[in-house]
Amino acid sequence: MAKNQQGAMWKQLLFRSARDNLSLQAQIREMLVGAILDGHLRPNEAVPSSRLLAEHLSVGRITVVLAYQQLADEGYLFSKERKGHFVSADIVGGRFKKMTEFGSVDPNGVVVNWGARFCQHPSLQRSISKPANWQSYAYPFLYGQFDESLFPTSAWRECCLKALSVIDIRAWAPDQISRDDDSLVHQICTRVLPRRGVWATPDELIVTVGAQHALYMIADLLISSGTRVAIEDPGYPDARNIFSSRTDALTPVAIDSHGLVVGEHLRNFDYIYTTPSHQCPTGVTMPLSRREQLLRLANESNVVIIEDDFESENNFEGHPIPALKSLDRNNRVIYVGSLSKSMAPGLRIGYIVAAPELIAELRALRRLMIRHPSTFIQRSLSLFISLGHNDAQLKRLGEAQKERSALVLQAMAEFAPQCSIAPLTGGGSCWVKLPAGVLAQDLAEVALDKGVLIETGEVFFHKLNASDNYIRLGFQSIQVGVIQAGIKALASAIDEVQFGLSKQHNN
């Protein structure tokens, strides 16, 4: 192969490995590993000399030398004195070669009718959807997304590095089977739950892969055909989907400006699912008096309450109201919490607090599903909490939410006064009722052209097309500096939809 052709090939391979988070030396190692495993470099084939490859890639020779040395240490290359480095045959030994007919259909075989084999169709359920490239939009008013400006990068990196100490690795690396990291359980019991007025012992707590995994396990263990479950309407779509896949006795119950409406209609259920801290999706908070009323009713009627405290309460107006679980004296409340919401959704760490006998069964069930969540993440989070970073993060997040919510409410009042917003006491989103005749889906499409992302409200209602003039505006993931411009663009979209309606009416 001509020298120029070789240079172009190596530059192309390096380009494929180019990543901002990798050093140049690491990129070269990744390039060479890829070339070996993908078959561009065959066993016992010589790789370019360090001087020649450095020339091809326009990098320093020492960078290539160090990359070659590490790959030799890891068994990808071997060296011959005065001849250079060669690809090790051992590293690709035992790998199957791709067959040209792989994946082709056997004309004499019977095609599997997968559709006829499905016991259910989760893909057909109504769920919240968000574009994968949401960060490329100018005004992403989405809830529950990652905001790099609020992520405690340095603190989290510190804790991850500490979790990689020899002593810590010995603790989290073995298969825990059904156990959790003891240090994280201790931190949740002594540092996290007391903030919500909840006191629990280790046998009353299990760690989950996020709050949604917690709800799935609860449903799997406790809900079957005919189990009577009450759920808020509007409410959390994924909870509705999880419960409805197990029982046909799922009943939507009304909410008002104080959350779930409590009354005699709740006495005939087996379970009540509620989000009292910040109701999903309206964001309203259930007052203490109603929480006490709900718990009394549950005790009198032998109803179990599933409390989803998905958004630990950061109250803008003062001290947060204790969790419903904090009032529970009879283990009648199953408490679901999240450690991911305040940092990054991708961490996927939640927990359940409940009666010891229920937790024991949940551990056995979780073992069948995933054994246990990543113990490395658990240990890192334990350190994050014990070193004081979690309390600092919650304070920082609360201040950011308060600032951003104030800017959203102010801008909505100025640019879109025809909309009404549910009472907002905390959290990362607000629930907006659109002007009469303005459909949320129509607005979302017009707003999208202006770079504005919103969440339409119909997915939160139990029945399809029950209400189509609500939207949820998330403000936790949007930068402060663009909120006013984003709301102004949204108001312009509302005007366009209204103008179109008016024009149709006049015609």
Secondary structure, DSSP 8 states (H G I E B T S, - for coil): --HHHHHHHHHHHHHHH--TTS-HHHHHHHHHHHHHHTTSS-TT-B---HHHHHHHHT--HHHHHHHHHHHHHTTSEEEETTTEEEE-SGGGTT-----TTTT---TTS----HHHH-S--GGGS------TTGGGSSEE--SS---TTTS-HHHHHHHHHHTTSHHHHHHHSS--TT---HHHHHHIIIIIGGGGT----GGGEEEESHHHHHHHHHHHHH--TT--EEEEES--HHHHHHHHTT-S-EEEEEEETTEE--SGGGTT-SEEEE--SS-TTT-----HHHHHHHHHHHHHHT-EEEEEE-S---BTTSS----GGGG-SSS-EEEEEESSTTT-GGG--EEEE--HHHHHHHHHHHHHHTSSS-HHHHHHHHHHHHTTHHHHHHHHHHHHHHHHHHHHHHHHHHH-TTSEE----BSSEEEEE--TT--HHHHHHHHHHTTEE-EESGGGSSSTTS--SEEEEE-TTS-GGGHHHHHHHHHHHHHHHHHHHHHHHH-
